Amino acid sequence: MTNTPNPVEDHYTSRDLGAAILAALQGMGKDIDHLTPDDLAPVDEFHGGQRPATIRLAELLGLTGAERVLDVGSGLGGPSRFLAWRYGVRVSGVDLTADFVRIADMLTQRTGLVGKVDYRQGNALDLPFDDASFDAVWSQNAAMNIADRDRLYREMRRVLKPGGKLALQEVAAGPGGPPHFPVQWAREPSISFLFTADVTRAKLEAAGFRVVTWQDTTPEALESAAKRAGNATTTPPPLGTHLILGDDWQAMFKNSARNLGEHRTELFNAVLEPAA
Ligand SMILES: C[S@@+](CC[C@H](N)C(=O)[O-])C[C@H]1O[C@@H](n2cnc3c(N)ncnc32)[C@H](O)[C@@H]1O
């Protein structure tokens, strides 16, 4: 990896996040040397709908436990640890943000999942894995920071084994106009790249995928975002994604609900397989 500052990595990097997460857990009476993925879910499931959305996508994908899975844009590692813990799969995560990778490793040690999940810093546009390495490629709420979707989906296709599956949860552009900023993935438009669901699907097909299932999950996302926006007027609970987001977390929560409600953004789940 280069050391060139990246505006996306800057957006996701905040001071002392790992320490803040551990302090919050300790304040809640948790044994920080023996944590479970459930203890961490309020903060490490960093996407619309949080843990329930991860379960919905996992059920759509269908896992036997024998799969080797790649999580692209793995963040703090919540979804990957959960998949390893709940379904018994072996997961590798790759993420652009070095700080997230370090914290993901630290939380993995504290949940006793070393050997079942691993993380490395890397760019989704140049995945540091051989061709045909994974039975499943998984990604939740990472593509909206990535402009070159053609290359992203080609990379996902390249590392997938024949007969493998791609599972996506993504934010798409809606018909209501551009999003209100700040949002969780960007404080301003220069690092936000949304495409409509139709354009996204065409790009996936051009990269060599065939759609198995495509679900519009906007209603579920709006329900969850509206609840979070409603709670954002009061003091947040000790543990939550506000620890990642920084001082403008309330505006981000409110804009998430507003953008979904005004059809500026949509959310979808999709499972795809290599086209014959
Ligand atoms: C909103 S977070 C989602 C994290 C995780 N998927 C989850 O659901 O908890 C978006 C993540 O995508 C990562 N990301 C953005 N652009 C990336 C890129 N080009 N390559 C790898 N990771 C990227 C960010 O660093 C961040 O961790």
The ligand as a Tripos MOL2 file, in Angstrom:
@<TRIPOS>MOLECULE
LIG
   27    29     1     0     0
SMALL
NO_CHARGES

@<TRIPOS>ATOM
      1 C1        -19.6510    2.3990    6.1230 C.3       1 LIG1
      2 S1        -18.2030    1.4470    6.3110 S.3       1 LIG1
      3 C2        -18.8530   -0.2260    6.2660 C.3       1 LIG1
      4 C3        -17.9530   -1.1970    6.9870 C.3       1 LIG1
      5 C4        -18.4590   -2.6350    7.0290 C.3       1 LIG1
      6 N1        -18.7160   -3.1510    5.6970 N.3       1 LIG1
      7 C5        -19.6950   -2.7600    7.8640 C.2       1 LIG1
      8 O1        -20.7650   -2.9160    7.2720 O.co2     1 LIG1
      9 O2        -19.6050   -2.7260    9.1090 O.co2     1 LIG1
     10 C6        -17.4240    1.5690    4.6860 C.3       1 LIG1
     11 C7        -16.0660    0.9050    4.6580 C.3       1 LIG1
     12 O3        -15.6040    0.8040    3.3080 O.3       1 LIG1
     13 C8        -14.2080    1.0180    3.3140 C.3       1 LIG1
     14 N2        -13.7820    1.3990    1.9640 N.ar      1 LIG1
     15 C9        -14.1600    2.4880    1.2510 C.ar      1 LIG1
     16 N3        -13.5270    2.5170    0.0570 N.ar      1 LIG1
     17 C10       -12.7470    1.4070   -0.0030 C.ar      1 LIG1
     18 C11       -11.8560    0.8650   -0.9590 C.ar      1 LIG1
     19 N4        -11.6260    1.4690   -2.1480 N.pl3     1 LIG1
     20 N5        -11.2330   -0.2900   -0.6660 N.ar      1 LIG1
     21 C12       -11.4300   -0.9260    0.5190 C.ar      1 LIG1
     22 N6        -12.2580   -0.4470    1.4770 N.ar      1 LIG1
     23 C13       -12.9100    0.6960    1.2320 C.ar      1 LIG1
     24 C14       -14.0230    2.1190    4.3470 C.3       1 LIG1
     25 O4        -12.6950    2.2150    4.7990 O.3       1 LIG1
     26 C15       -15.0050    1.6760    5.4130 C.3       1 LIG1
     27 O5        -14.4130    0.8100    6.3320 O.3       1 LIG1
@<TRIPOS>BOND
     1     1     2 1
     2     2     3 1
     3     2    10 1
     4     3     4 1
     5     4     5 1
     6     5     6 1
     7     5     7 1
     8     7     8 2
     9     7     9 1
    10    10    11 1
    11    11    12 1
    12    11    26 1
    13    12    13 1
    14    13    14 1
    15    13    24 1
    16    14    15 ar
    17    14    23 ar
    18    15    16 ar
    19    16    17 ar
    20    17    18 ar
    21    17    23 ar
    22    18    19 1
    23    18    20 ar
    24    20    21 ar
    25    21    22 ar
    26    22    23 ar
    27    24    25 1
    28    24    26 1
    29    26    27 1
@<TRIPOS>SUBSTRUCTURE
     1 LIG1         1 GROUP 0 **** ****
